[in-house]
Amino acid sequence: MTQTASRRSRTAARFLALGLSIMAGTLATGCSNEHTPSTRPTTGAPFMPPYVFNPVVQYPATADSPAPGGPRRGDCANISGTGTARTLEIVSCESGTAAYRVVQLADTPEHCIDDADNRYFHASAETRWTACLDINWNTINCDTLADDQVTAVDCKPSPGRAVVKPDSYITGGTELGLCPHKTGIPHSTRQFVVCTEELT
């Protein structure tokens, strides 16, 4: 799949703001005071293993802007390369190696839901589209998080990089203090948190 333009994702900035240091192996901890939830947050795991995914919460209400040859909402994908050389490959969600799930299709990256974990912009002479992506968390594999690169890996410690696995899901708020390990990836617009544990 040819990519002629690419917008660097906001994933790295979000992780850095949360205090995630890949080399140091630390993940955001404590409570988030950035947003006061309108409803009482609920803890637990409202998803069916092995997939830590809740379409009711994670799919934006905004209508998609699909394009010929582009992915569909619900597809899983991997991104390889960096900068303008990034490419997106659609893979089976059941493969165990899918790093992302498409939660929205937009015309440009600016039209993605603002708390999406990543964005992939494709433009060619025939078409253009943006895949708005969330990490495809599952309870079988773990993930490494580095800048805008998410990779599914085995759940075992790895020197020099943070290996993270999900352990629960919170809806209706972004309070990390409700997570079992006080760590997680909050999404302030859609009001949910994927609670995580870092393997050390």
Disulfide bonds with the S-S distance in Angstrom:
Cys76-Cys93 2.05
Cys112-Cys132 2.03
Cys142-Cys155 2.05
Cys179-Cys195 2.08
